[in-house]
Amino acid sequence: MASERYVRKKVAISSLLLLSLILILGAVQEPAEKPAPQQQTTAEPLSQPGAKGVSKEATQPAVPVPPGPVPASEIKPGPPTPIAMKKDELGDDDTWDPQWDVFVEENLPPELLSSSVSQAVHPFCPRFDSLSEMDKRSFWAYFFQALAGAEAGLKATSDVRHTEPEVAVIDKITHRITRQEGLLQLKYEDSDRYGCDFDWDSDKGLPVRDAGKTILQPKNNLLCGIRILKNQVIDLHEPLLTPKSYWATLRPATVSYRVFAKQMTNVPAACGVVRDHTMKKPQSPAREADVTSPASQSSR
């Protein structure tokens, strides 16, 4: 009996030692518990604060700038236009988004930043040629905000169909009566003419003012406008203000032009003193019948 108890005791001790050894080995092999990884913040860098205008102290806020061709430190939103400031006073949210300045500034072709356009933009930015590239971008961001204000009241889903015979023509893409749409009042056939990113096949089943339409998306609309303006000023060597412009609002001495000129009264202060362009007497109604509203564009 004593020997049996001795054997059981030795077995128990051996088992205990074995269990202890297993626990020790497990502790050695198991890596120390690591603290939970902290969540990485991926906040986008901010642009420069918005430029001051020549007539108003109000500025646009700095905005997030996603990775792109222009560093955030070289982006400066333009000042708010008069219509944007009025909408802000009224609490109207259907207005210019400073993020759209980034769309414009990141996609300007080099030609629109060169001295070759200094004469074209001189009426609104006399110092253009001496500006830094950042301030030149800021001017163009303001320009397109002013153009959108004159054309569409800064409303991204603006849509107009005219019934006047001279403008009620068939769109070559939709095969329907032309509509002018979006911030810059563009057309689907501009996708063929200027290479704009509008997709009628995707859009034709959507409601007229559906914000999901490719032609109404601010980035697509503004980038198309940049292409059209480059064609006018660089490719065709036309001035910024010309009777041949795609936009009625850029045809001088017309009622529509005066609407645009009112929005150009707060250009970036870096542009220098700009004379008042709103006092020009428009042509007689008989000569401007096709441009009496900002969106009436007979030559489009």
GIRA-V973418 format. One record per residue. N is the residue number from 1. D_LAST is the distance of its C-alpha to the last C-alpha in Angstrom with 2 decimals. Layout:
# GIRA-V973418
{{N	D_LAST} {N	D_LAST}}
This chain:
# GIRA-V973418
{{1	113.33} {2	112.97} {3	111.49} {4	109.05} {5	107.90} {6	107.62} {7	105.38} {8	103.15} {9	102.93} {10	101.96} {11	99.31} {12	97.88} {13	97.84} {14	96.23} {15	93.54} {16	92.88} {17	92.68} {18	90.34} {19	88.04} {20	88.06} {21	87.23} {22	84.27} {23	82.95} {24	83.40} {25	81.64} {26	78.74} {27	78.36} {28	78.38} {29	75.76} {30	73.39} {31	70.99} {32	71.03} {33	68.59} {34	65.40} {35	63.59} {36	60.42} {37	57.48} {38	55.46} {39	51.88} {40	49.64} {41	47.00} {42	43.61} {43	41.86} {44	38.84} {45	39.19} {46	37.61} {47	35.23} {48	36.33} {49	36.45} {50	33.31} {51	32.87} {52	34.06} {53	31.74} {54	32.58} {55	33.20} {56	34.20} {57	36.77} {58	35.14} {59	33.97} {60	32.35} {61	34.98} {62	35.52} {63	33.90} {64	34.97} {65	33.45} {66	33.71} {67	34.68} {68	31.88} {69	31.12} {70	31.81} {71	35.19} {72	35.40} {73	37.28} {74	34.29} {75	31.84} {76	31.71} {77	29.49} {78	27.84} {79	29.26} {80	28.12} {81	25.65} {82	27.01} {83	25.30} {84	26.74} {85	30.14} {86	30.03} {87	29.28} {88	32.15} {89	34.45} {90	33.64} {91	34.10} {92	30.59} {93	30.05} {94	26.39} {95	25.45} {96	24.63} {97	26.81} {98	28.21} {99	28.17} {100	24.39} {101	25.27} {102	27.04} {103	24.00} {104	22.17} {105	25.29} {106	26.38} {107	23.19} {108	22.38} {109	22.60} {110	25.52} {111	23.46} {112	22.07} {113	25.75} {114	26.99} {115	28.05} {116	25.30} {117	22.91} {118	25.66} {119	24.64} {120	20.97} {121	22.10} {122	25.21} {123	24.20} {124	24.32} {125	26.66} {126	29.13} {127	31.31} {128	28.69} {129	30.49} {130	33.77} {131	32.64} {132	33.68} {133	31.13} {134	31.66} {135	30.77} {136	27.71} {137	26.51} {138	27.42} {139	25.31} {140	22.17} {141	23.09} {142	23.37} {143	20.10} {144	18.18} {145	20.48} {146	19.68} {147	15.90} {148	16.59} {149	18.99} {150	16.67} {151	13.79} {152	16.15} {153	19.65} {154	20.46} {155	20.56} {156	19.71} {157	19.53} {158	17.35} {159	15.42} {160	13.72} {161	13.12} {162	12.49} {163	14.69} {164	13.67} {165	13.29} {166	10.34} {167	8.15} {168	10.68} {169	9.61} {170	11.19} {171	10.12} {172	11.83} {173	13.81} {174	15.02} {175	15.30} {176	14.88} {177	12.83} {178	9.70} {179	10.84} {180	9.65} {181	12.67} {182	15.04} {183	15.82} {184	12.44} {185	10.49} {186	8.91} {187	8.61} {188	11.38} {189	9.77} {190	9.14} {191	12.93} {192	13.07} {193	10.66} {194	12.06} {195	15.21} {196	14.73} {197	17.66} {198	16.40} {199	18.87} {200	18.07} {201	21.63} {202	23.12} {203	21.00} {204	20.98} {205	24.51} {206	24.02} {207	23.61} {208	20.19} {209	20.98} {210	23.24} {211	23.27} {212	24.15} {213	20.78} {214	19.46} {215	15.99} {216	17.91} {217	20.38} {218	20.03} {219	20.81} {220	18.24} {221	15.46} {222	16.70} {223	17.31} {224	13.81} {225	12.79} {226	15.55} {227	14.30} {228	10.87} {229	12.98} {230	15.55} {231	13.34} {232	12.48} {233	16.07} {234	18.24} {235	16.94} {236	15.38} {237	17.94} {238	15.79} {239	17.25} {240	16.21} {241	15.54} {242	13.71} {243	11.92} {244	9.60} {245	8.65} {246	5.64} {247	7.73} {248	9.21} {249	12.40} {250	12.69} {251	12.59} {252	16.36} {253	18.55} {254	16.54} {255	17.70} {256	14.95} {257	15.96} {258	19.52} {259	18.87} {260	17.76} {261	20.67} {262	23.13} {263	22.31} {264	22.98} {265	26.56} {266	28.21} {267	27.08} {268	29.77} {269	32.94} {270	33.15} {271	30.32} {272	32.75} {273	32.71} {274	29.34} {275	29.31} {276	27.96} {277	24.39} {278	24.37} {279	26.59} {280	24.35} {281	24.41} {282	21.01} {283	20.27} {284	21.66} {285	20.03} {286	19.65} {287	17.36} {288	15.19} {289	15.15} {290	11.42} {291	11.73} {292	15.17} {293	14.44} {294	13.00} {295	10.63} {296	9.28} {297	5.79} {298	5.68} {299	3.78} {300	0.00}}
